[in-house]
Amino acid sequence: MVTDKDGKCRGSVRPGLTVDVILKQDQRSGRKTRGVVKEILTNSSFHPHGIKVRLVDGNVGRVCSIMTHEGVDK
């Protein structure tokens, strides 16, 4: 099931949002990295593994969850 908080739909991801991403080097372990979206890199409206973004710290990864202002899942 696809929800608006799982990061698979491009429309739910925008610059300035706090998200959890899985970096390329962490795909096997599933380790998540939290950061703020700087730029959306995926062109398609949907991606089954998550929308690829660049964070403000320069890391690139696929969104696995979108956070609210309180730091909990949206």
Predicted model as a PDB file, atoms N, CA, C, CB and O in Angstrom, pLDDT in the B-factor column:
MODEL        1                                                                  
ATOM      1  N   MET A   1       0.842  -1.187   0.000  1.00 41.00           N  
ATOM      2  CA  MET A   1       0.000   0.000   0.000  1.00 41.00           C  
ATOM      3  C   MET A   1       0.884   1.246   0.000  1.00 41.00           C  
ATOM      4  CB  MET A   1      -0.956   0.000   1.223  1.00 41.00           C  
ATOM      5  O   MET A   1       1.865   1.325   0.739  1.00 41.00           O  
ATOM      6  N   VAL A   2       0.525   2.211  -0.831  1.00 47.00           N  
ATOM      7  CA  VAL A   2       1.272   3.447  -0.927  1.00 47.00           C  
ATOM      8  C   VAL A   2       0.544   4.534  -0.148  1.00 47.00           C  
ATOM      9  CB  VAL A   2       1.469   3.860  -2.400  1.00 47.00           C  
ATOM     10  O   VAL A   2      -0.645   4.765  -0.366  1.00 47.00           O  
ATOM     11  N   THR A   3       1.252   5.202   0.759  1.00 54.00           N  
ATOM     12  CA  THR A   3       0.667   6.319   1.497  1.00 54.00           C  
ATOM     13  C   THR A   3       1.460   7.579   1.188  1.00 54.00           C  
ATOM     14  CB  THR A   3       0.649   6.036   3.029  1.00 54.00           C  
ATOM     15  O   THR A   3       2.533   7.512   0.590  1.00 54.00           O  
ATOM     16  N   ASP A   4       0.934   8.723   1.594  1.00 66.00           N  
ATOM     17  CA  ASP A   4       1.632   9.965   1.299  1.00 66.00           C  
ATOM     18  C   ASP A   4       2.872  10.170   2.161  1.00 66.00           C  
ATOM     19  CB  ASP A   4       0.699  11.125   1.479  1.00 66.00           C  
ATOM     20  O   ASP A   4       3.646  11.092   1.901  1.00 66.00           O  
ATOM     21  N   LYS A   5       3.083   9.343   3.174  1.00 80.00           N  
ATOM     22  CA  LYS A   5       4.243   9.524   4.044  1.00 80.00           C  
ATOM     23  C   LYS A   5       5.395   8.574   3.744  1.00 80.00           C  
ATOM     24  CB  LYS A   5       3.829   9.354   5.465  1.00 80.00           C  
ATOM     25  O   LYS A   5       6.439   8.654   4.390  1.00 80.00           O  
ATOM     26  N   ASP A   6       5.223   7.670   2.771  1.00 85.00           N  
ATOM     27  CA  ASP A   6       6.263   6.676   2.532  1.00 85.00           C  
ATOM     28  C   ASP A   6       7.319   7.125   1.530  1.00 85.00           C  
ATOM     29  CB  ASP A   6       5.640   5.408   2.055  1.00 85.00           C  
ATOM     30  O   ASP A   6       8.296   6.410   1.308  1.00 85.00           O  
ATOM     31  N   GLY A   7       7.143   8.294   0.921  1.00 90.00           N  
ATOM     32  CA  GLY A   7       8.172   8.835   0.044  1.00 90.00           C  
ATOM     33  C   GLY A   7       8.255   8.235  -1.338  1.00 90.00           C  
ATOM     34  O   GLY A   7       9.246   8.442  -2.037  1.00 90.00           O  
ATOM     35  N   LYS A   8       7.239   7.493  -1.754  1.00 94.00           N  
ATOM     36  CA  LYS A   8       7.261   6.870  -3.074  1.00 94.00           C  
ATOM     37  C   LYS A   8       6.603   7.739  -4.148  1.00 94.00           C  
ATOM     38  CB  LYS A   8       6.570   5.525  -3.016  1.00 94.00           C  
ATOM     39  O   LYS A   8       6.817   7.517  -5.340  1.00 94.00           O  
ATOM     40  N   CYS A   9       5.807   8.725  -3.734  1.00 94.00           N  
ATOM     41  CA  CYS A   9       5.134   9.628  -4.669  1.00 94.00           C  
ATOM     42  C   CYS A   9       5.826  10.985  -4.653  1.00 94.00           C  
ATOM     43  CB  CYS A   9       3.630   9.778  -4.312  1.00 94.00           C  
ATOM     44  O   CYS A   9       6.002  11.590  -3.596  1.00 94.00           O  
ATOM     45  N   ARG A  10       6.217  11.455  -5.830  1.00 94.00           N  
ATOM     46  CA  ARG A  10       6.958  12.709  -5.950  1.00 94.00           C  
ATOM     47  C   ARG A  10       6.163  13.904  -5.410  1.00 94.00           C  
ATOM     48  CB  ARG A  10       7.330  12.953  -7.407  1.00 94.00           C  
ATOM     49  O   ARG A  10       6.744  14.848  -4.873  1.00 94.00           O  
ATOM     50  N   GLY A  11       4.847  13.860  -5.553  1.00 93.00           N  
ATOM     51  CA  GLY A  11       3.996  14.962  -5.110  1.00 93.00           C  
ATOM     52  C   GLY A  11       4.010  15.191  -3.609  1.00 93.00           C  
ATOM     53  O   GLY A  11       3.678  16.286  -3.155  1.00 93.00           O  
ATOM     54  N   SER A  12       4.384  14.192  -2.834  1.00 94.00           N  
ATOM     55  CA  SER A  12       4.392  14.340  -1.379  1.00 94.00           C  
ATOM     56  C   SER A  12       5.763  14.762  -0.840  1.00 94.00           C  
ATOM     57  CB  SER A  12       3.967  13.037  -0.727  1.00 94.00           C  
ATOM     58  O   SER A  12       5.914  14.997   0.359  1.00 94.00           O  
ATOM     59  N   VAL A  13       6.760  14.855  -1.725  1.00 96.00           N  
ATOM     60  CA  VAL A  13       8.110  15.247  -1.321  1.00 96.00           C  
ATOM     61  C   VAL A  13       8.397  16.630  -1.895  1.00 96.00           C  
ATOM     62  CB  VAL A  13       9.178  14.203  -1.804  1.00 96.00           C  
ATOM     63  O   VAL A  13       8.178  16.870  -3.083  1.00 96.00           O  
ATOM     64  N   ARG A  14       8.888  17.540  -1.053  1.00 95.00           N  
ATOM     65  CA  ARG A  14       9.233  18.881  -1.538  1.00 95.00           C  
ATOM     66  C   ARG A  14      10.407  19.434  -0.731  1.00 95.00           C  
ATOM     67  CB  ARG A  14       8.009  19.837  -1.445  1.00 95.00           C  
ATOM     68  O   ARG A  14      10.635  19.023   0.407  1.00 95.00           O  
ATOM     69  N   PRO A  15      11.143  20.364  -1.322  1.00 97.00           N  
ATOM     70  CA  PRO A  15      12.270  20.964  -0.604  1.00 97.00           C  
ATOM     71  C   PRO A  15      11.822  21.585   0.721  1.00 97.00           C  
ATOM     72  CB  PRO A  15      12.949  22.028  -1.477  1.00 97.00           C  
ATOM     73  O   PRO A  15      10.765  22.210   0.810  1.00 97.00           O  
ATOM     74  N   GLY A  16      12.650  21.396   1.738  1.00 96.00           N  
ATOM     75  CA  GLY A  16      12.360  21.929   3.061  1.00 96.00           C  
ATOM     76  C   GLY A  16      11.771  20.914   4.018  1.00 96.00           C  
ATOM     77  O   GLY A  16      11.761  21.144   5.227  1.00 96.00           O  
ATOM     78  N   LEU A  17      11.279  19.795   3.506  1.00 96.00           N  
ATOM     79  CA  LEU A  17      10.719  18.762   4.378  1.00 96.00           C  
ATOM     80  C   LEU A  17      11.828  17.978   5.066  1.00 96.00           C  
ATOM     81  CB  LEU A  17       9.817  17.811   3.578  1.00 96.00           C  
ATOM     82  O   LEU A  17      12.893  17.753   4.492  1.00 96.00           O  
ATOM     83  N   THR A  18      11.568  17.569   6.288  1.00 96.00           N  
ATOM     84  CA  THR A  18      12.476  16.664   6.992  1.00 96.00           C  
ATOM     85  C   THR A  18      12.054  15.242   6.655  1.00 96.00           C  
ATOM     86  CB  THR A  18      12.460  16.913   8.550  1.00 96.00           C  
ATOM     87  O   THR A  18      10.889  14.875   6.801  1.00 96.00           O  
ATOM     88  N   VAL A  19      13.017  14.451   6.202  1.00 96.00           N  
ATOM     89  CA  VAL A  19      12.732  13.088   5.757  1.00 96.00           C  
ATOM     90  C   VAL A  19      13.790  12.128   6.279  1.00 96.00           C  
ATOM     91  CB  VAL A  19      12.663  13.021   4.222  1.00 96.00           C  
ATOM     92  O   VAL A  19      14.883  12.533   6.676  1.00 96.00           O  
ATOM     93  N   ASP A  20      13.441  10.853   6.270  1.00 97.00           N  
ATOM     94  CA  ASP A  20      14.414   9.784   6.482  1.00 97.00           C  
ATOM     95  C   ASP A  20      14.716   9.200   5.115  1.00 97.00           C  
ATOM     96  CB  ASP A  20      13.879   8.679   7.484  1.00 97.00           C  
ATOM     97  O   ASP A  20      13.800   8.888   4.354  1.00 97.00           O  
ATOM     98  N   VAL A  21      15.995   9.050   4.799  1.00 97.00           N  
ATOM     99  CA  VAL A  21      16.403   8.467   3.525  1.00 97.00           C  
ATOM    100  C   VAL A  21      17.311   7.272   3.783  1.00 97.00           C  
ATOM    101  CB  VAL A  21      17.120   9.517   2.639  1.00 97.00           C  
ATOM    102  O   VAL A  21      17.910   7.141   4.850  1.00 97.00           O  
ATOM    103  N   ILE A  22      17.395   6.412   2.790  1.00 97.00           N  
ATOM    104  CA  ILE A  22      18.374   5.331   2.811  1.00 97.00           C  
ATOM    105  C   ILE A  22      19.405   5.658   1.748  1.00 97.00           C  
ATOM    106  CB  ILE A  22      17.707   3.920   2.561  1.00 97.00           C  
ATOM    107  O   ILE A  22      19.092   5.721   0.559  1.00 97.00           O  
ATOM    108  N   LEU A  23      20.638   5.864   2.189  1.00 97.00           N  
ATOM    109  CA  LEU A  23      21.728   6.175   1.276  1.00 97.00           C  
ATOM    110  C   LEU A  23      22.121   4.927   0.503  1.00 97.00           C  
ATOM    111  CB  LEU A  23      22.938   6.744   2.039  1.00 97.00           C  
ATOM    112  O   LEU A  23      21.877   3.811   0.961  1.00 97.00           O  
ATOM    113  N   LYS A  24      22.728   5.106  -0.662  1.00 95.00           N  
ATOM    114  CA  LYS A  24      23.135   3.981  -1.511  1.00 95.00           C  
ATOM    115  C   LYS A  24      23.987   2.972  -0.730  1.00 95.00           C  
ATOM    116  CB  LYS A  24      23.916   4.495  -2.735  1.00 95.00           C  
ATOM    117  O   LYS A  24      23.760   1.765  -0.814  1.00 95.00           O  
ATOM    118  N   GLN A  25      24.963   3.473   0.024  1.00 96.00           N  
ATOM    119  CA  GLN A  25      25.860   2.566   0.753  1.00 96.00           C  
ATOM    120  C   GLN A  25      25.163   1.869   1.924  1.00 96.00           C  
ATOM    121  CB  GLN A  25      27.068   3.334   1.267  1.00 96.00           C  
ATOM    122  O   GLN A  25      25.709   0.919   2.486  1.00 96.00           O  
ATOM    123  N   ASP A  26      23.972   2.327   2.297  1.00 96.00           N  
ATOM    124  CA  ASP A  26      23.236   1.725   3.413  1.00 96.00           C  
ATOM    125  C   ASP A  26      22.062   0.854   2.960  1.00 96.00           C  
ATOM    126  CB  ASP A  26      22.727   2.812   4.331  1.00 96.00           C  
ATOM    127  O   ASP A  26      21.268   0.410   3.790  1.00 96.00           O  
ATOM    128  N   GLN A  27      21.945   0.608   1.658  1.00 94.00           N  
ATOM    129  CA  GLN A  27      20.802  -0.162   1.157  1.00 94.00           C  
ATOM    130  C   GLN A  27      20.760  -1.576   1.724  1.00 94.00           C  
ATOM    131  CB  GLN A  27      20.844  -0.225  -0.357  1.00 94.00           C  
ATOM    132  O   GLN A  27      19.681  -2.086   2.027  1.00 94.00           O  
ATOM    133  N   ARG A  28      21.895  -2.203   1.868  1.00 95.00           N  
ATOM    134  CA  ARG A  28      21.916  -3.588   2.380  1.00 95.00           C  
ATOM    135  C   ARG A  28      21.529  -3.645   3.850  1.00 95.00           C  
ATOM    136  CB  ARG A  28      23.307  -4.210   2.191  1.00 95.00           C  
ATOM    137  O   ARG A  28      20.816  -4.557   4.268  1.00 95.00           O  
ATOM    138  N   SER A  29      21.994  -2.672   4.642  1.00 96.00           N  
ATOM    139  CA  SER A  29      21.700  -2.684   6.077  1.00 96.00           C  
ATOM    140  C   SER A  29      20.354  -2.036   6.395  1.00 96.00           C  
ATOM    141  CB  SER A  29      22.805  -1.971   6.840  1.00 96.00           C  
ATOM    142  O   SER A  29      19.754  -2.330   7.429  1.00 96.00           O  
ATOM    143  N   GLY A  30      19.873  -1.153   5.510  1.00 94.00           N  
ATOM    144  CA  GLY A  30      18.609  -0.455   5.759  1.00 94.00           C  
ATOM    145  C   GLY A  30      18.743   0.715   6.716  1.00 94.00           C  
ATOM    146  O   GLY A  30      17.737   1.251   7.183  1.00 94.00           O  
ATOM    147  N   ARG A  31      19.981   1.123   7.018  1.00 97.00           N  
ATOM    148  CA  ARG A  31      20.232   2.237   7.941  1.00 97.00           C  
ATOM    149  C   ARG A  31      19.648   3.525   7.368  1.00 97.00           C  
ATOM    150  CB  ARG A  31      21.757   2.404   8.207  1.00 97.00           C  
ATOM    151  O   ARG A  31      19.868   3.857   6.203  1.00 97.00           O  
ATOM    152  N   LYS A  32      18.901   4.245   8.204  1.00 97.00           N  
ATOM    153  CA  LYS A  32      18.245   5.473   7.773  1.00 97.00           C  
ATOM    154  C   LYS A  32      19.045   6.694   8.204  1.00 97.00           C  
ATOM    155  CB  LYS A  32      16.825   5.546   8.336  1.00 97.00           C  
ATOM    156  O   LYS A  32      19.685   6.699   9.255  1.00 97.00           O  
ATOM    157  N   THR A  33      18.997   7.731   7.367  1.00 97.00           N  
ATOM    158  CA  THR A  33      19.647   9.003   7.660  1.00 97.00           C  
ATOM    159  C   THR A  33      18.581  10.085   7.597  1.00 97.00           C  
ATOM    160  CB  THR A  33      20.822   9.298   6.660  1.00 97.00           C  
ATOM    161  O   THR A  33      17.833  10.164   6.623  1.00 97.00           O  
ATOM    162  N   ARG A  34      18.507  10.915   8.623  1.00 97.00           N  
ATOM    163  CA  ARG A  34      17.513  11.995   8.645  1.00 97.00           C  
ATOM    164  C   ARG A  34      18.140  13.274   8.120  1.00 97.00           C  
ATOM    165  CB  ARG A  34      16.956  12.212  10.077  1.00 97.00           C  
ATOM    166  O   ARG A  34      19.298  13.581   8.405  1.00 97.00           O  
ATOM    167  N   GLY A  35      17.351  14.019   7.343  1.00 97.00           N  
ATOM    168  CA  GLY A  35      17.839  15.283   6.817  1.00 97.00           C  
ATOM    169  C   GLY A  35      16.719  16.096   6.199  1.00 97.00           C  
ATOM    170  O   GLY A  35      15.560  15.680   6.181  1.00 97.00           O  
ATOM    171  N   VAL A  36      17.086  17.265   5.691  1.00 97.00           N  
ATOM    172  CA  VAL A  36      16.132  18.182   5.068  1.00 97.00           C  
ATOM    173  C   VAL A  36      16.361  18.158   3.560  1.00 97.00           C  
ATOM    174  CB  VAL A  36      16.281  19.636   5.640  1.00 97.00           C  
ATOM    175  O   VAL A  36      17.495  18.258   3.092  1.00 97.00           O  
ATOM    176  N   VAL A  37      15.270  18.025   2.804  1.00 97.00           N  
ATOM    177  CA  VAL A  37      15.347  17.953   1.350  1.00 97.00           C  
ATOM    178  C   VAL A  37      15.799  19.297   0.772  1.00 97.00           C  
ATOM    179  CB  VAL A  37      13.982  17.542   0.756  1.00 97.00           C  
ATOM    180  O   VAL A  37      15.230  20.346   1.074  1.00 97.00           O  
ATOM    181  N   LYS A  38      16.832  19.237  -0.062  1.00 98.00           N  
ATOM    182  CA  LYS A  38      17.295  20.417  -0.794  1.00 98.00           C  
ATOM    183  C   LYS A  38      16.768  20.374  -2.227  1.00 98.00           C  
ATOM    184  CB  LYS A  38      18.846  20.500  -0.785  1.00 98.00           C  
ATOM    185  O   LYS A  38      16.344  21.391  -2.775  1.00 98.00           O  
ATOM    186  N   GLU A  39      16.802  19.169  -2.831  1.00 98.00           N  
ATOM    187  CA  GLU A  39      16.470  19.030  -4.251  1.00 98.00           C  
ATOM    188  C   GLU A  39      15.901  17.639  -4.504  1.00 98.00           C  
ATOM    189  CB  GLU A  39      17.720  19.280  -5.144  1.00 98.00           C  
ATOM    190  O   GLU A  39      16.363  16.654  -3.926  1.00 98.00           O  
ATOM    191  N   ILE A  40      14.896  17.566  -5.370  1.00 98.00           N  
ATOM    192  CA  ILE A  40      14.322  16.282  -5.782  1.00 98.00           C  
ATOM    193  C   ILE A  40      15.023  15.843  -7.058  1.00 98.00           C  
ATOM    194  CB  ILE A  40      12.767  16.384  -5.997  1.00 98.00           C  
ATOM    195  O   ILE A  40      15.077  16.600  -8.027  1.00 98.00           O  
ATOM    196  N   LEU A  41      15.558  14.635  -7.069  1.00 97.00           N  
ATOM    197  CA  LEU A  41      16.326  14.143  -8.206  1.00 97.00           C  
ATOM    198  C   LEU A  41      15.539  13.194  -9.111  1.00 97.00           C  
ATOM    199  CB  LEU A  41      17.557  13.450  -7.712  1.00 97.00           C  
ATOM    200  O   LEU A  41      15.876  13.053 -10.287  1.00 97.00           O  
ATOM    201  N   THR A  42      14.503  12.543  -8.591  1.00 97.00           N  
ATOM    202  CA  THR A  42      13.686  11.645  -9.401  1.00 97.00           C  
ATOM    203  C   THR A  42      12.729  12.455 -10.261  1.00 97.00           C  
ATOM    204  CB  THR A  42      12.906  10.654  -8.510  1.00 97.00           C  
ATOM    205  O   THR A  42      12.034  13.340  -9.762  1.00 97.00           O  
ATOM    206  N   ASN A  43      12.695  12.149 -11.562  1.00 96.00           N  
ATOM    207  CA  ASN A  43      11.807  12.870 -12.477  1.00 96.00           C  
ATOM    208  C   ASN A  43      10.405  12.275 -12.553  1.00 96.00           C  
ATOM    209  CB  ASN A  43      12.411  12.891 -13.854  1.00 96.00           C  
ATOM    210  O   ASN A  43       9.440  12.997 -12.801  1.00 96.00           O  
ATOM    211  N   SER A  44      10.284  10.969 -12.341  1.00 96.00           N  
ATOM    212  CA  SER A  44       8.971  10.329 -12.456  1.00 96.00           C  
ATOM    213  C   SER A  44       8.100  10.651 -11.239  1.00 96.00           C  
ATOM    214  CB  SER A  44       9.129   8.802 -12.608  1.00 96.00           C  
ATOM    215  O   SER A  44       8.606  11.029 -10.183  1.00 96.00           O  
ATOM    216  N   SER A  45       6.786  10.495 -11.403  1.00 95.00           N  
ATOM    217  CA  SER A  45       5.850  10.832 -10.329  1.00 95.00           C  
ATOM    218  C   SER A  45       5.814   9.769  -9.224  1.00 95.00           C  
ATOM    219  CB  SER A  45       4.457  11.017 -10.902  1.00 95.00           C  
ATOM    220  O   SER A  45       5.328  10.031  -8.124  1.00 95.00           O  
ATOM    221  N   PHE A  46       6.335   8.559  -9.524  1.00 95.00           N  
ATOM    222  CA  PHE A  46       6.324   7.468  -8.556  1.00 95.00           C  
ATOM    223  C   PHE A  46       7.580   6.628  -8.737  1.00 95.00           C  
ATOM    224  CB  PHE A  46       5.051   6.595  -8.711  1.00 95.00           C  
ATOM    225  O   PHE A  46       8.032   6.409  -9.861  1.00 95.00           O  
ATOM    226  N   HIS A  47       8.137   6.161  -7.635  1.00 95.00           N  
ATOM    227  CA  HIS A  47       9.241   5.208  -7.699  1.00 95.00           C  
ATOM    228  C   HIS A  47       9.041   4.185  -6.586  1.00 95.00           C  
ATOM    229  CB  HIS A  47      10.633   5.928  -7.568  1.00 95.00           C  
ATOM    230  O   HIS A  47       8.863   4.567  -5.430  1.00 95.00           O  
ATOM    231  N   PRO A  48       9.066   2.887  -6.913  1.00 95.00           N  
ATOM    232  CA  PRO A  48       8.769   1.853  -5.912  1.00 95.00           C  
ATOM    233  C   PRO A  48       9.756   1.782  -4.748  1.00 95.00           C  
ATOM    234  CB  PRO A  48       8.727   0.527  -6.579  1.00 95.00           C  
ATOM    235  O   PRO A  48       9.411   1.267  -3.685  1.00 95.00           O  
ATOM    236  N   HIS A  49      10.971   2.287  -4.927  1.00 94.00           N  
ATOM    237  CA  HIS A  49      11.966   2.258  -3.842  1.00 94.00           C  
ATOM    238  C   HIS A  49      12.094   3.598  -3.135  1.00 94.00           C  
ATOM    239  CB  HIS A  49      13.320   1.847  -4.386  1.00 94.00           C  
ATOM    240  O   HIS A  49      12.921   3.742  -2.234  1.00 94.00           O  
ATOM    241  N   GLY A  50      11.295   4.573  -3.524  1.00 96.00           N  
ATOM    242  CA  GLY A  50      11.336   5.895  -2.894  1.00 96.00           C  
ATOM    243  C   GLY A  50      11.910   6.940  -3.835  1.00 96.00           C  
ATOM    244  O   GLY A  50      12.741   6.633  -4.689  1.00 96.00           O  
ATOM    245  N   ILE A  51      11.463   8.167  -3.672  1.00 97.00           N  
ATOM    246  CA  ILE A  51      11.914   9.283  -4.489  1.00 97.00           C  
ATOM    247  C   ILE A  51      13.347   9.639  -4.084  1.00 97.00           C  
ATOM    248  CB  ILE A  51      10.962  10.513  -4.334  1.00 97.00           C  
ATOM    249  O   ILE A  51      13.646   9.771  -2.897  1.00 97.00           O  
ATOM    250  N   LYS A  52      14.222   9.793  -5.066  1.00 98.00           N  
ATOM    251  CA  LYS A  52      15.619  10.128  -4.784  1.00 98.00           C  
ATOM    252  C   LYS A  52      15.743  11.634  -4.580  1.00 98.00           C  
ATOM    253  CB  LYS A  52      16.554   9.650  -5.936  1.00 98.00           C  
ATOM    254  O   LYS A  52      15.252  12.423  -5.387  1.00 98.00           O  
ATOM    255  N   VAL A  53      16.411  12.025  -3.482  1.00 98.00           N  
ATOM    256  CA  VAL A  53      16.581  13.441  -3.143  1.00 98.00           C  
ATOM    257  C   VAL A  53      18.025  13.732  -2.740  1.00 98.00           C  
ATOM    258  CB  VAL A  53      15.622  13.842  -2.007  1.00 98.00           C  
ATOM    259  O   VAL A  53      18.779  12.837  -2.358  1.00 98.00           O  
ATOM    260  N   ARG A  54      18.381  15.000  -2.836  1.00 98.00           N  
ATOM    261  CA  ARG A  54      19.640  15.493  -2.270  1.00 98.00           C  
ATOM    262  C   ARG A  54      19.269  16.279  -1.020  1.00 98.00           C  
ATOM    263  CB  ARG A  54      20.456  16.388  -3.307  1.00 98.00           C  
ATOM    264  O   ARG A  54      18.402  17.152  -1.056  1.00 98.00           O  
ATOM    265  N   LEU A  55      19.929  15.961   0.077  1.00 98.00           N  
ATOM    266  CA  LEU A  55      19.690  16.667   1.334  1.00 98.00           C  
ATOM    267  C   LEU A  55      20.557  17.918   1.401  1.00 98.00           C  
ATOM    268  CB  LEU A  55      19.973  15.746   2.543  1.00 98.00           C  
ATOM    269  O   LEU A  55      21.509  18.056   0.632  1.00 98.00           O  
ATOM    270  N   VAL A  56      20.235  18.828   2.316  1.00 98.00           N  
ATOM    271  CA  VAL A  56      21.009  20.062   2.440  1.00 98.00           C  
ATOM    272  C   VAL A  56      22.461  19.801   2.814  1.00 98.00           C  
ATOM    273  CB  VAL A  56      20.376  20.966   3.470  1.00 98.00           C  
ATOM    274  O   VAL A  56      23.327  20.629   2.533  1.00 98.00           O  
ATOM    275  N   ASP A  57      22.741  18.657   3.445  1.00 97.00           N  
ATOM    276  CA  ASP A  57      24.134  18.331   3.791  1.00 97.00           C  
ATOM    277  C   ASP A  57      24.889  17.678   2.628  1.00 97.00           C  
ATOM    278  CB  ASP A  57      24.163  17.402   5.002  1.00 97.00           C  
ATOM    279  O   ASP A  57      26.067  17.345   2.760  1.00 97.00           O  
ATOM    280  N   GLY A  58      24.201  17.494   1.476  1.00 97.00           N  
ATOM    281  CA  GLY A  58      24.853  16.949   0.290  1.00 97.00           C  
ATOM    282  C   GLY A  58      24.639  15.463   0.067  1.00 97.00           C  
ATOM    283  O   GLY A  58      24.922  14.961  -1.021  1.00 97.00           O  
ATOM    284  N   ASN A  59      24.147  14.747   1.068  1.00 97.00           N  
ATOM    285  CA  ASN A  59      23.882  13.318   0.904  1.00 97.00           C  
ATOM    286  C   ASN A  59      22.748  13.101  -0.080  1.00 97.00           C  
ATOM    287  CB  ASN A  59      23.546  12.666   2.255  1.00 97.00           C  
ATOM    288  O   ASN A  59      21.825  13.911  -0.167  1.00 97.00           O  
ATOM    289  N   VAL A  60      22.822  11.994  -0.828  1.00 98.00           N  
ATOM    290  CA  VAL A  60      21.785  11.619  -1.782  1.00 98.00           C  
ATOM    291  C   VAL A  60      21.243  10.262  -1.382  1.00 98.00           C  
ATOM    292  CB  VAL A  60      22.332  11.596  -3.242  1.00 98.00           C  
ATOM    293  O   VAL A  60      22.008   9.332  -1.131  1.00 98.00           O  
ATOM    294  N   GLY A  61      19.917  10.145  -1.322  1.00 98.00           N  
ATOM    295  CA  GLY A  61      19.305   8.874  -0.972  1.00 98.00           C  
ATOM    296  C   GLY A  61      17.846   8.839  -1.363  1.00 98.00           C  
ATOM    297  O   GLY A  61      17.300   9.819  -1.868  1.00 98.00           O  
ATOM    298  N   ARG A  62      17.217   7.694  -1.123  1.00 97.00           N  
ATOM    299  CA  ARG A  62      15.801   7.525  -1.442  1.00 97.00           C  
ATOM    300  C   ARG A  62      14.967   7.688  -0.178  1.00 97.00           C  
ATOM    301  CB  ARG A  62      15.541   6.142  -2.092  1.00 97.00           C  
ATOM    302  O   ARG A  62      15.278   7.115   0.867  1.00 97.00           O  
ATOM    303  N   VAL A  63      13.902   8.480  -0.289  1.00 97.00           N  
ATOM    304  CA  VAL A  63      13.034   8.762   0.853  1.00 97.00           C  
ATOM    305  C   VAL A  63      12.304   7.499   1.276  1.00 97.00           C  
ATOM    306  CB  VAL A  63      12.026   9.879   0.516  1.00 97.00           C  
ATOM    307  O   VAL A  63      11.685   6.824   0.453  1.00 97.00           O  
ATOM    308  N   CYS A  64      12.381   7.182   2.576  1.00 95.00           N  
ATOM    309  CA  CYS A  64      11.633   6.035   3.099  1.00 95.00           C  
ATOM    310  C   CYS A  64      10.512   6.484   4.031  1.00 95.00           C  
ATOM    311  CB  CYS A  64      12.573   5.077   3.837  1.00 95.00           C  
ATOM    312  O   CYS A  64       9.572   5.726   4.271  1.00 95.00           O  
ATOM    313  N   SER A  65      10.598   7.710   4.561  1.00 95.00           N  
ATOM    314  CA  SER A  65       9.488   8.264   5.338  1.00 95.00           C  
ATOM    315  C   SER A  65       9.637   9.780   5.430  1.00 95.00           C  
ATOM    316  CB  SER A  65       9.433   7.632   6.757  1.00 95.00           C  
ATOM    317  O   SER A  65      10.739  10.329   5.407  1.00 95.00           O  
ATOM    318  N   ILE A  66       8.488  10.427   5.533  1.00 95.00           N  
ATOM    319  CA  ILE A  66       8.426  11.889   5.639  1.00 95.00           C  
ATOM    320  C   ILE A  66       8.042  12.229   7.065  1.00 95.00           C  
ATOM    321  CB  ILE A  66       7.405  12.508   4.614  1.00 95.00           C  
ATOM    322  O   ILE A  66       7.118  11.636   7.621  1.00 95.00           O  
ATOM    323  N   MET A  67       8.750  13.184   7.663  1.00 90.00           N  
ATOM    324  CA  MET A  67       8.527  13.550   9.050  1.00 90.00           C  
ATOM    325  C   MET A  67       7.706  14.835   9.139  1.00 90.00           C  
ATOM    326  CB  MET A  67       9.863  13.715   9.782  1.00 90.00           C  
ATOM    327  O   MET A  67       7.698  15.643   8.210  1.00 90.00           O  
ATOM    328  N   THR A  68       7.019  15.015  10.263  1.00 70.00           N  
ATOM    329  CA  THR A  68       6.310  16.258  10.527  1.00 70.00           C  
ATOM    330  C   THR A  68       7.222  17.182  11.318  1.00 70.00           C  
ATOM    331  CB  THR A  68       4.982  15.998  11.292  1.00 70.00           C  
ATOM    332  O   THR A  68       8.361  16.824  11.617  1.00 70.00           O  
ATOM    333  N   HIS A  69       6.736  18.353  11.653  1.00 58.00           N  
ATOM    334  CA  HIS A  69       7.542  19.313  12.424  1.00 58.00           C  
ATOM    335  C   HIS A  69       7.931  18.778  13.794  1.00 58.00           C  
ATOM    336  CB  HIS A  69       6.784  20.615  12.590  1.00 58.00           C  
ATOM    337  O   HIS A  69       8.963  19.169  14.340  1.00 58.00           O  
ATOM    338  N   GLU A  70       7.125  17.893  14.351  1.00 50.00           N  
ATOM    339  CA  GLU A  70       7.415  17.352  15.674  1.00 50.00           C  
ATOM    340  C   GLU A  70       8.437  16.238  15.615  1.00 50.00           C  
ATOM    341  CB  GLU A  70       6.150  16.849  16.323  1.00 50.00           C  
ATOM    342  O   GLU A  70       8.885  15.756  16.655  1.00 50.00           O  
ATOM    343  N   GLY A  71       8.822  15.811  14.391  1.00 46.00           N  
ATOM    344  CA  GLY A  71       9.818  14.753  14.263  1.00 46.00           C  
ATOM    345  C   GLY A  71       9.244  13.349  14.306  1.00 46.00           C  
ATOM    346  O   GLY A  71       9.977  12.376  14.483  1.00 46.00           O  
ATOM    347  N   VAL A  72       7.931  13.246  14.145  1.00 48.00           N  
ATOM    348  CA  VAL A  72       7.300  11.929  14.091  1.00 48.00           C  
ATOM    349  C   VAL A  72       6.734  11.739  12.693  1.00 48.00           C  
ATOM    350  CB  VAL A  72       6.180  11.779  15.181  1.00 48.00           C  
ATOM    351  O   VAL A  72       6.554  12.705  11.952  1.00 48.00           O  
ATOM    352  N   ASP A  73       6.452  10.484  12.333  1.00 51.00           N  
ATOM    353  CA  ASP A  73       5.908  10.206  10.997  1.00 51.00           C  
ATOM    354  C   ASP A  73       4.666  11.020  10.731  1.00 51.00           C  
ATOM    355  CB  ASP A  73       5.593   8.726  10.841  1.00 51.00           C  
ATOM    356  O   ASP A  73       3.811  11.197  11.599  1.00 51.00           O  
ATOM    357  N   LYS A  74       4.587  11.512   9.509  1.00 47.00           N  
ATOM    358  CA  LYS A  74       3.419  12.279   9.081  1.00 47.00           C  
ATOM    359  C   LYS A  74       2.241  11.350   8.901  1.00 47.00           C  
ATOM    360  CB  LYS A  74       3.705  13.047   7.775  1.00 47.00           C  
ATOM    361  O   LYS A  74       1.151  11.796   8.541  1.00 47.00           O  
TER     362      LYS A  74                                                      
ENDMDL                                                                          
END                                                                             
